[in-house]
Amino acid sequence: MTEHIGRIRQFDVVVVGSGVSGSAAAMTAARAGAKVALLEKLDTYGGSAALSAGMFWTAPDLEAYQKRIPLGDAELGARLIQDYPEALAELRASGVRVATEPQLDIMTFGIGYSTDIKAILAWCRNKVVAAGGEARTNAPVVDLVHNGRRVTGAIVREHDDTLTRYDAAAVILTTGGFQGARDKLTRYIGPNADRLLLRSNPGSVGDGLRLARGAGAGGTKAMSTFYGHLIGSPVKRFEPEDYLPYSQYYSGSTVLVNLRGERFADETQGDELLNQALTFQPEARGILIFDHHVRVTEGTEEPFPGLGTIDRYAIAVEAGATHAEASTLAELIDAVAAWGVDKVNLIATLDRYKAAVVSGGGVARGVAVAPTARGPQTGPFYALMVQPSITFTFGGIRTDERGRVLDHDGHPVTGLYAAGADIGGLSNYGYAGGLAPGYITGRWAGESAARATSHQVPADAAFAVQS
C-alpha cells in the first residue's frame, strides 16, 4: 500500500466484519480484556447473519457430522460439536432469547434452538464498547499490515478516501465468504456459478480470502461448494425480505428434473444439496414436480420457528415463477413439455422413478431413489421452475481448530486469525449450519487473538481457553 496513511490508531485486536462470527470474536476478545475494534464495511451491522431465520444449530454428534459431511474437516467438526453446549449456555446467560425446546432433524440431521440473532449481534457489540473498544460501520479494510512474517494491523479507507492504520497484535478476518464475487464463483465453483442468485448480504465478496492470501495464508478444501436454497424462476425481485419465504425448502419431497426432463440427484438429500447439484445442470434451471399432498404438508409447514406456515408454491407463483397445475399427471407433463422439456424423456423419467418407489427404492435411469421417496399420487399436480441461490461459500482460509490462519505448509501466520464463512472445510457440500458454526469459530479466533495480546480470559467467563 503506497498511499499516504493519514492517521494511526492503536488496538489490541482488529476484527474485520460484523456478522455472527466477527461479533462473537470481538466479544470474546473484549471479555478477555483486549481493546477491540470491530470494523464493518457496509452501513449496517450483522452481515448475512442479520438476514437469517435465527436457528442456532449444527450436527448432534461427530458420527452424524461425518455421515452428512464426509468431506468435512474432522478436527474442526469435532471441536465445533464439543463447544456447542458451552456456546449455547453462553447465549442463555446473556439474556437473549433462546428456545427451551430443540428442533430436531434440521436439514435432515441437525439439532438446534431458535434464537434472536439480532439481539445476539447487539449484545456482542455492547460488550466490545463496554470494554473500551469500538464498533464501526462504513469502515472497509483494504489491506493488512504485515512484513511477510507477522500481521500487525489493518488499513481502513475512510469516507473521505483517506486511510487510517489500525495497529494491533492480532487481526481476525470474518468477512462472510466470497459469494458476492461473480468472477470468484466461476473460478472456484465452475460453469453456471456466476448465475447463482445472491441470497446474502452484498458485501461478502472475498475480502477475507484476498487479505489472508496476501499475508501468506494457505488454501482449503471445499472451494467449489456452498450453501443456498432453491428459488422459483424467474422472480420479479429478490430482496432480503424475500430470502426466506421464496426458498423452496420442501424440494426433498418432490421429483426434481432438469430442462431435459431428467433427474440428476436423490431428492431426499435435501434442498441445500439439490441447490448445489442444480447449478451444474443445463442453464442452471430445474423443475419441481409434486402433488397436492406435498403442497399442503411439507410445502406449507414451518421449516424453522418464526417463519410461519406459508404456501411456498403460491408465493413463488406470485413472485413470477414459471409454473403449471393440472388435475392429472399426464396433463401436467403436457404443460411442462410446452416449456421446451423433452416429453418422451420426462415420461420415462417419471415412470422409472415411480417403479423404483414401488419397489422400495433403488436406481432409476442411473440416479438413486431413496427407500423413503414418495412419487406424485394425489391431484391436483404441480410443476415449478426453480433456480439455485447462494448464501455463503464453504471454502476459504486455512485455519486450525484454534482459529489461527495457517500458511501453505500448515504453520500459523503470526497475528492472523479467521472465523465463520471465511474459513474453509468445516462444511463441504454437506452443510454443518451457519449461525452456530459462525459463533463458535468466532469464539475460537477471539480466544486465540486475546492470548496473542498477552491478555488473559477472566475466570468468570463462560468459556474455556485452549492451551
ABEGO torsion letter per residue (X at the ends): XABBBABBBBBABBBBEABAAAAAAAAAAAAAGBBBBBBBABABBGEAAAABAGBBBBBABAAAAAAABAABBAAAAAAAAAAAAAAAAAAAAAGBBBBABBBBGBGGABBBBBBBAAAAAAAAAAAAAAAGBBBBBGBBBABBBBAGABBAEBBBBBAAGBBBBBBBABBBBBAGEAAABAAAAAAAAEBGAAABBBBBBAABAGAAAAAAAAAGBBBBBGAABBBBBBBBOBBABBBAAAAAAABBAAAAABBBBBAAGBBABBAAAEAAAAAAAAAABBGGBBBBBBBAAAAABAAABBABBGAEBBBAAAAAAAAGBBBBBBABAAAAAAAAAAAGBBAAAAAAAAAAAAAAAAAGEEBBGGBBBBAABBBBABOBBBBBBBBBBBABBABEBBBBAAGBBBBAAGBBBBGBBBBEAABBGABBGBBAEAAAAAAAAAAAAAAAAAAAAGBBBBAABABBBBX
